[in-house]
Amino acid sequence: METAYVLLSCDLGSEEAVIEDLKHMESVREVNGTFGAYDIVAKIENLNKDKLRETINWNIRKLEHVRSTLALMGIQEQN
């Protein structure tokens, strides 16, 4: 299983709407609001690494109210 953690910065006050959108995405397994430099952290999983990247690049990063993201890809051999 390929895994990534995506840290998201959102427009002020839009965090709950973005969290709700993330919860409906196929590869998103967990979503949490956070305090600090980022507003949300999402755990993304998929058997296919290309599908994982597609979810991040074409679904998450394109969400309305998402200002920036930082994606941390897991190392399969270290799981």
PAZAZA-913612 format. One record per residue: residue number from 1; chain; x, y, z of N, C-alpha, C in turn. Coordinates in nm, 4 decimals, padded with zeros to 6 digits. Each point is the difference from the previous one (the first is absolute). Layout:
BEGIN
+-----+-------+----------+----------+----------+----------+----------+----------+----------+----------+----------+
|   n | chain |       nx |       ny |       nz |      cax |      cay |      caz |       cx |       cy |       cz |
+-----+-------+----------+----------+----------+----------+----------+----------+----------+----------+----------+
| NUM |     A |        X |        Y |        Z |        X |        Y |        Z |        X |        Y |        Z |
...
+-----+-------+----------+----------+----------+----------+----------+----------+----------+----------+----------+
This chain:
BEGIN
+-----+-------+----------+----------+----------+----------+----------+----------+----------+----------+----------+
|   n | chain |       nx |       ny |       nz |      cax |      cay |      caz |       cx |       cy |       cz |
+-----+-------+----------+----------+----------+----------+----------+----------+----------+----------+----------+
|   1 |     A |  00.0851 | -00.1181 |  00.0000 | -00.0851 |  00.1181 |  00.0000 |  00.0891 |  00.1237 |  00.0000 |
|   2 |     A | -00.0233 |  00.0900 | -00.0924 |  00.0718 |  00.1273 | -00.0060 | -00.0708 |  00.0993 |  00.0923 |
|   3 |     A |  00.0777 |  00.0787 |  00.0755 | -00.0565 |  00.0933 |  00.0968 |  00.0644 |  00.1368 | -00.0148 |
|   4 |     A | -00.0806 |  00.1034 |  00.0161 |  00.0501 |  00.1375 |  00.0037 | -00.0775 |  00.0762 |  00.1063 |
|   5 |     A |  00.0675 |  00.0967 |  00.0591 | -00.0646 |  00.0930 |  00.0917 |  00.0055 |  00.1363 | -00.0664 |
|   6 |     A | -00.1150 |  00.0654 | -00.0095 | -00.0070 |  00.1299 | -00.0659 | -00.0383 |  00.1049 |  00.1031 |
|   7 |     A |  00.0850 |  00.1011 |  00.0138 | -00.0253 |  00.1130 |  00.0883 | -00.0591 |  00.1113 | -00.0852 |
|   8 |     A | -00.1112 |  00.0575 |  00.0445 | -00.0699 |  00.1009 | -00.0781 | -00.0128 |  00.1309 |  00.0761 |
|   9 |     A |  00.0205 |  00.1096 | -00.0710 | -00.0320 |  00.1339 |  00.0499 | -00.1228 |  00.0462 | -00.0762 |
|  10 |     A | -00.0976 |  00.0533 |  00.0733 | -00.1277 |  00.0387 | -00.0595 | -00.0288 |  00.1476 |  00.0222 |
|  11 |     A | -00.0950 |  00.0508 | -00.0767 | -00.0504 |  00.1342 |  00.0258 | -00.0609 |  00.0030 |  00.1401 |
|  12 |     A |  00.0161 |  00.1116 |  00.0680 | -00.0506 |  00.0153 |  00.1355 | -00.1500 | -00.0294 |  00.0065 |
|  13 |     A | -00.0393 | -00.0889 |  00.0895 | -00.1402 | -00.0324 |  00.0207 | -00.0552 | -00.1084 | -00.0906 |
|  14 |     A |  00.0810 | -00.0533 | -00.0895 | -00.0495 | -00.1007 | -00.0947 |  00.0417 | -00.1425 |  00.0364 |
|  15 |     A |  00.0628 | -00.0168 |  00.1135 |  00.0550 | -00.1297 |  00.0377 | -00.1054 | -00.1118 |  00.0035 |
|  16 |     A | -00.1142 |  00.0273 |  00.0591 | -00.1032 | -00.1042 |  00.0107 | -00.0520 | -00.0429 | -00.1363 |
|  17 |     A | -00.0151 |  00.0934 | -00.0925 | -00.0463 | -00.0333 | -00.1355 |  00.1040 | -00.0848 | -00.0730 |
|  18 |     A |  00.1268 |  00.0337 |  00.0154 |  00.1065 | -00.0769 | -00.0648 |  00.0066 | -00.1400 |  00.0602 |
|  19 |     A | -00.0108 | -00.0113 |  00.1312 | -00.0004 | -00.1307 |  00.0658 | -00.1149 | -00.0856 | -00.0533 |
|  20 |     A | -00.1148 |  00.0584 | -00.0141 | -00.1163 | -00.0739 | -00.0516 |  00.0245 | -00.0480 | -00.1427 |
|  21 |     A |  00.0594 |  00.0848 | -00.0843 |  00.0330 | -00.0398 | -00.1375 |  00.1001 | -00.1155 | -00.0004 |
|  22 |     A |  00.1010 |  00.0077 |  00.0850 |  00.1017 | -00.1054 |  00.0063 | -00.0597 | -00.1340 |  00.0416 |
|  23 |     A | -00.0940 |  00.0020 |  00.0929 | -00.0611 | -00.1233 |  00.0499 | -00.0718 | -00.0782 | -00.1097 |
|  24 |     A | -00.0370 |  00.0667 | -00.1082 | -00.0728 | -00.0660 | -00.1082 |  00.0905 | -00.0466 | -00.1132 |
|  25 |     A |  00.1304 |  00.0152 |  00.0148 |  00.0936 | -00.0443 | -00.1032 |  00.0374 | -00.1459 |  00.0224 |
|  26 |     A |  00.0098 | -00.0729 | -00.1083 |  00.0191 | -00.1446 |  00.0017 |  00.1226 | -00.0455 |  00.0797 |
|  27 |     A |  00.1146 |  00.0605 | -00.0202 |  00.1241 | -00.0480 |  00.0614 |  00.0300 |  00.0618 |  00.1366 |
|  28 |     A | -00.0824 |  00.0935 |  00.0434 |  00.0237 |  00.0656 |  00.1291 | -00.0482 | -00.0929 |  00.1118 |
|  29 |     A |  00.0922 | -00.0334 |  00.0912 | -00.0322 | -00.0930 |  00.1077 | -00.0251 |  00.0695 |  00.1331 |
|  30 |     A |  00.0623 |  00.1161 |  00.0200 | -00.0125 |  00.0699 |  00.1277 |  00.0229 |  00.1489 | -00.0228 |
|  31 |     A | -00.0760 |  00.0832 |  00.0696 |  00.0128 |  00.1455 | -00.0104 | -00.0112 |  00.0596 |  00.1394 |
|  32 |     A |  00.0911 |  00.0928 |  00.0322 | -00.0039 |  00.0666 |  00.1296 |  00.0332 |  00.1471 | -00.0152 |
|  33 |     A | -00.0740 |  00.0842 |  00.0694 |  00.0358 |  00.1400 |  00.0109 |  00.1185 |  00.0127 |  00.0944 |
|  34 |     A |  00.0855 |  00.0988 | -00.0227 |  00.1194 |  00.0171 |  00.0821 |  00.0195 |  00.1465 |  00.0375 |
|  35 |     A |  00.0781 |  00.0227 |  00.1050 |  00.0461 |  00.1330 |  00.0363 |  00.1438 |  00.0130 | -00.0488 |
|  36 |     A |  00.0388 |  00.1187 | -00.0386 |  00.1390 |  00.0206 | -00.0412 |  00.0098 |  00.0545 | -00.1404 |
|  37 |     A |  00.1104 | -00.0318 | -00.0663 |  00.0276 |  00.0536 | -00.1334 | -00.0988 | -00.0519 | -00.1044 |
|  38 |     A | -00.0572 | -00.1188 |  00.0213 | -00.0967 | -00.0581 | -00.0928 | -00.1335 | -00.0165 |  00.0709 |
|  39 |     A | -00.1070 |  00.0009 | -00.0782 | -00.1358 | -00.0068 |  00.0549 | -00.0564 | -00.1417 |  00.0064 |
|  40 |     A |  00.0442 | -00.0860 | -00.0926 | -00.0565 | -00.1345 | -00.0127 |  00.1120 | -00.0970 | -00.0360 |
|  41 |     A | -00.0095 | -00.1221 |  00.0518 |  00.0864 | -00.1092 | -00.0454 | -00.0906 | -00.1134 | -00.0465 |
|  42 |     A |  00.0327 | -00.0558 | -00.1175 | -00.0791 | -00.1097 | -00.0562 |  00.0911 | -00.1181 | -00.0307 |
|  43 |     A | -00.0455 | -00.1191 |  00.0355 |  00.0724 | -00.1221 | -00.0336 | -00.0636 | -00.0575 | -00.1263 |
|  44 |     A |  00.0843 | -00.0222 | -00.1020 | -00.0475 | -00.0487 | -00.1291 |  00.0620 | -00.1374 | -00.0231 |
|  45 |     A | -00.0800 | -00.0976 | -00.0404 |  00.0507 | -00.1345 | -00.0288 | -00.0590 | -00.0515 | -00.1299 |
|  46 |     A |  00.0844 | -00.0714 | -00.0756 | -00.0451 | -00.0663 | -00.1212 |  00.1012 | -00.1073 | -00.0355 |
|  47 |     A | -00.0449 | -00.1068 | -00.0608 |  00.0914 | -00.1059 | -00.0433 |  00.0904 |  00.0473 | -00.1130 |
|  48 |     A | -00.0483 |  00.0957 | -00.0767 |  00.0704 |  00.0484 | -00.1180 |  00.0621 |  00.1372 |  00.0294 |
|  49 |     A |  00.1324 |  00.0098 | -00.0139 |  00.0702 |  00.1257 |  00.0277 | -00.0460 |  00.1124 | -00.0927 |
|  50 |     A | -00.0286 | -00.0325 | -00.1262 | -00.0470 |  00.1022 | -00.0942 | -00.1375 |  00.0535 |  00.0398 |
|  51 |     A | -00.0859 | -00.0879 |  00.0480 | -00.1331 |  00.0419 |  00.0460 |  00.0127 |  00.0892 |  00.1240 |
|  52 |     A |  00.0949 | -00.0324 |  00.0866 |  00.0258 |  00.0813 |  00.1181 |  00.0420 |  00.1412 | -00.0409 |
|  53 |     A |  00.0943 |  00.0088 | -00.0915 |  00.0456 |  00.1303 | -00.0496 | -00.1123 |  00.0759 | -00.0698 |
|  54 |     A | -00.0811 | -00.0723 | -00.0752 | -00.1137 |  00.0626 | -00.0688 | -00.0978 |  00.0608 |  00.1006 |
|  55 |     A | -00.0272 | -00.0708 |  00.1070 | -00.0902 |  00.0509 |  00.1041 |  00.0543 |  00.1302 |  00.0586 |
|  56 |     A |  00.1295 |  00.0023 |  00.0278 |  00.0609 |  00.1203 |  00.0582 |  00.0008 |  00.1147 | -00.1000 |
|  57 |     A |  00.0514 | -00.0253 | -00.1199 |  00.0184 |  00.1069 | -00.0991 | -00.1289 |  00.0511 | -00.0618 |
|  58 |     A | -00.0920 | -00.0885 | -00.0316 | -00.1187 |  00.0400 | -00.0763 | -00.1274 |  00.0097 |  00.0817 |
|  59 |     A |  00.0009 | -00.0513 |  00.1229 | -00.1200 |  00.0104 |  00.0833 |  00.0228 |  00.0916 |  00.1193 |
|  60 |     A |  00.0972 | -00.0321 |  00.0830 |  00.0207 |  00.0776 |  00.1220 |  00.0494 |  00.1409 | -00.0301 |
|  61 |     A |  00.1030 |  00.0121 | -00.0817 |  00.0577 |  00.1323 | -00.0286 | -00.0937 |  00.0901 | -00.0780 |
|  62 |     A | -00.0999 | -00.0565 | -00.0645 | -00.0954 |  00.0786 | -00.0781 | -00.1245 |  00.0402 |  00.0790 |
|  63 |     A | -00.0094 | -00.0448 |  00.1253 | -00.1169 |  00.0353 |  00.0812 | -00.0087 |  00.1515 |  00.0197 |
|  64 |     A | -00.1221 |  00.0489 | -00.0055 | -00.0230 |  00.1409 |  00.0294 |  00.0411 |  00.0257 |  00.1455 |
|  65 |     A |  00.0607 |  00.1127 |  00.0256 |  00.0440 |  00.0457 |  00.1321 |  00.1313 | -00.0626 |  00.0480 |
|  66 |     A |  00.0617 | -00.0881 | -00.0784 |  00.1317 | -00.0525 |  00.0360 |  00.1048 |  00.0947 | -00.0568 |
|  67 |     A |  00.0803 |  00.0591 |  00.0878 |  00.1028 |  00.0956 | -00.0420 |  00.1306 | -00.0684 | -00.0344 |
|  68 |     A |  00.0395 | -00.0993 |  00.0800 |  00.1243 | -00.0714 | -00.0273 | -00.0032 | -00.1372 |  00.0658 |
|  69 |     A |  00.0874 | -00.0882 | -00.0496 |  00.0107 | -00.1342 |  00.0562 |  00.1470 | -00.0392 |  00.0120 |
|  70 |     A |  00.0244 | -00.0961 |  00.0857 |  00.1302 | -00.0635 |  00.0120 | -00.0274 | -00.1491 |  00.0099 |
|  71 |     A |  00.0466 | -00.0761 | -00.0981 | -00.0248 | -00.1433 | -00.0032 |  00.1238 | -00.0755 |  00.0466 |
|  72 |     A | -00.0199 | -00.0905 |  00.0935 |  00.1067 | -00.0850 |  00.0518 | -00.0317 | -00.1434 | -00.0412 |
|  73 |     A |  00.0786 | -00.0523 | -00.0951 | -00.0226 | -00.1359 | -00.0509 |  00.0721 | -00.0998 |  00.0900 |
|  74 |     A | -00.0697 | -00.1065 |  00.0384 |  00.0604 | -00.1043 |  00.0819 |  00.0991 | -00.0829 | -00.0794 |
|  75 |     A |  00.0979 | -00.0574 |  00.0698 |  00.0968 | -00.0901 | -00.0618 | -00.0484 | -00.1423 |  00.0246 |
|  76 |     A | -00.0420 | -00.0655 | -00.1063 | -00.0613 | -00.1319 |  00.0083 |  00.0888 | -00.0996 |  00.0749 |
|  77 |     A |  00.1305 |  00.0048 | -00.0236 |  00.0919 | -00.0964 |  00.0600 |  00.0166 |  00.0202 |  00.1512 |
|  78 |     A | -00.0435 |  00.1127 |  00.0527 |  00.0170 |  00.0281 |  00.1421 | -00.1300 | -00.0138 |  00.0780 |
|  79 |     A | -00.1007 | -00.0581 | -00.0597 | -00.1277 | -00.0212 |  00.0690 |  00.0066 | -00.1231 |  00.0860 |
+-----+-------+----------+----------+----------+----------+----------+----------+----------+----------+----------+
